[in-house]
Every structure is written in structure tokens, then in C-alpha cells.
């Protein structure tokens, strides 16, 4: 929602927190979803190298869990 409002930097901060929380809880699917959202936000911010790296790290987990 924050990216739709034009505040992608704030969205990125919330996504970082969501990733950390999912990892603390051991929730693999939530972690994958939050990291995917984070990668999308990086892309929207024009931080393409970071987005590419984030998606590259995420893809094997997506394929392994059949998300």
C-alpha cells in the first residue's frame, strides 16, 4: 500500500521488518513473501542491481517450496 501512495522508502522499511519477523518466527512462506515484496520495491525504486540480487537469492526457495 505504501508503494501505491508513492512512499517506497517507507514500504522498504516495513518489508525489512516483515522479513526479520518472519525469520524470527521460522515462517518460511511469510519470509519468501516479504522478501519478494522487498525485491519488487527495490525494483520500483530503481535499485535494479539490488532487486536482481534479491530475486536471484529468492528463486531457488520459491521453486523448492512450490510457492
C-alpha positions in Angstrom: 0.0 0.0 0.0 2.8 2.4 0.8 4.3 1.9 -2.7 0.9 2.8 -4.2 1.0 6.0 -2.1 4.4 6.8 -3.5 6.4 6.1 -0.3 8.5 3.2 -1.5 11.2 4.0 1.0 8.8 3.6 3.9 7.5 0.4 2.3 11.0 -0.9 2.2 11.5 -0.3 5.9 8.3 -2.2 6.7 9.3 -5.0 4.4 12.7 -5.3 6.2 10.8 -5.6 9.4 8.4 -8.2 8.0 11.4 -10.2 6.7 13.0 -10.1 10.2 9.8 -11.1 11.9 9.1 -14.0 9.6 12.6 -15.3 10.1 12.4 -14.9 13.9 9.1 -16.9 13.8 10.6 -19.5 11.4 7.8 -18.9 8.9 9.3 -19.8 5.6 6.3 -18.8 3.4 6.0 -15.4 5.1 9.7 -14.9 4.7 9.5 -15.7 1.0 6.5 -13.4 0.5 8.1 -10.5 2.4 11.4 -10.9 0.6 9.6 -11.0 -2.8 7.8 -7.8 -1.8 11.1 -6.2 -0.8 12.7 -7.1 -4.1 9.7 -5.6 -6.0 10.0 -2.4 -4.0 13.8 -2.2 -4.8 12.9 -2.5 -8.5 10.3 0.3 -8.2 13.0 2.5 -6.5 15.3 1.9 -9.5 17.7 -0.1 -7.4 17.9 -2.7 -10.1 21.2 -4.4 -9.1 19.8 -4.9 -5.5 16.5 -6.1 -6.9 18.2 -8.6 -9.2 20.3 -10.0 -6.4 17.3 -10.3 -4.1 15.2 -12.1 -6.8 18.2 -14.3 -7.6 18.5 -15.4 -4.0 14.8 -15.9 -3.7 14.2 -18.0 -6.8 15.6 -21.3 -5.6 13.5 -21.2 -2.4 10.4 -20.4 -4.4 11.0 -23.3 -6.7 11.8 -25.6 -3.8 8.7 -24.7 -1.8 6.4 -24.6 -4.9 5.0 -21.2 -3.8 
